[in-house]
Amino acid sequence: MAPTQGPIVPRRRIADTLKNLRDESGRTLDEVADELLISTSKLSRLENAQGSPQARDVRDLIRFYGIEHTQLADRLMRWVKASGRQGWWTDYSQTTATPGLDAHLAYETEATVARIYTIPLLPVLLQTPEYARAQYSTHESWWSAEEVDRLVELRERRKHALAERDGMEPLKLVAVTHETALRQFVGSREIMHAQLDHLVERSTAPNVELRVFPFSHPPLFSMSCMYAYFEFEDELDRDIVHIETHAGFRHIETAETVAYYRGYHDALVAASLEPDESRALIREIQAGQFG
């Protein structure tokens, strides 16, 4: 899959709109492509939000479907322009080749709410740079010292979404982390002590809700892997799930499956400690294990 170099949401809006227009016209991909003298694969990519939409192609489709001079046509062209902006993460494209990370960062930048679950490490957006560096440094054969610097810088840049975003409210983070992540030793006792301090402090922000899934609760079905559920406020946009593995990110966008994951995360939240109780447990572990 081609790298995601810019915003995904405008591309998804274009894709959904063009697919609906073609369905309403009763035409097949091949028929529309033949009429416009473009390849079927190119039209398919447009309808699947792959690649960068070109203004000429979308303009020709607007004419073909007879919606010129309408609000829908104006929105389509605005979305084309918005989709052409370069994402900030492209500056780090040579740093990491983690499959799907670029798309993950695009959704993280554009979503209204990120509902995440992590095990055995703490949520990336709540990590200190020292914790992140220690984590990366355990894999010395994978990255050079310079690459580790860039990877840590990338993680620090991601945190900006929680503070400010162009034209958007800060990202709301609803994070459930397994108690394992609090006790997992990363770097040194000093790093862990400072990291747990940071976790308590950041979790009091109005747009951050942190809960700990405790050892004392029986296992739940969806607690064995890390994932993020990205939620969008605009009714035009579909929620999406990213499952994180050591091999990269796998995205799920089928409405029925995405709805299951919303239920899974809600169950994790319900089974986890309340935010104040979670902070108390963090302090207890900090004093007892990393004091």
Order of alpha helices (4+ residues) and beta strands (2+ residues): alpha-alpha-alpha-alpha-alpha-alpha-beta-alpha-alpha-beta-alpha-alpha-beta-beta-beta-beta-alpha-alpha
